[in-house]
Amino acid sequence: MRGLTARMINPASDEIEHHYKNEDWKNYTTKVHALKSTAKVIGAAELSEKAKRLEDAGNSGYINEILQDTKPLLKLYKSYSEKLKPLIKTQENDLDKPLIDESELAEAFETMKEIAASFDYDSLTFVFQSLDEYKLPKNKAELYKEIKNAASKLDWEKINELLNNDDK
């Protein structure tokens, strides 16, 4: 489980690290800005604040501050692998789970849509935990997996896209 979560967080941290190593301060600053915003939305105040300071450093050209503080930022960011673990709980024992009623499933997806629109991480996690108690129809199980994957990356835009395209 730990490796799976790390694979979800690592691509974003790898991008920041890549721009850092290549001294691509413009793209570095853009990626740190995105991390700052996402961290703030989920209530990761310390991570958001560190990212904000590095975004400000990038915008101001304070390279020494970036060189000094990027590694601690990335270490903290990667520590969220464990904290986000509930988002990627697998349904390995689906055979033992009851099949969810179609109306309940439709209600759960509608609820996720409302939650995603307000970037409410805690409520989304609660819906995930509830849905994980059931076996889902194959087409919805795949969509659900994609939604959880996007949530683990804190990609609210993708979550909304997936949920809104499900109606069509």
Secondary structure, DSSP 8 states (H G I E B T S, - for coil): -HHHHHHHHHHHHHHHHHHHHTT-HHHHHHHHHHHHHHHHHTT-HHHHHHHHHHHHHHHHT-HHHHHHHHHHHHHHHHTHHHHTGGGG---TTGGGS-B--HHHHHHHHHHHHHHHHTT-HHHHHHHHHHHTTSB--HHHHHHHHHHHHHHHTT-HHHHHHHHHHTT-
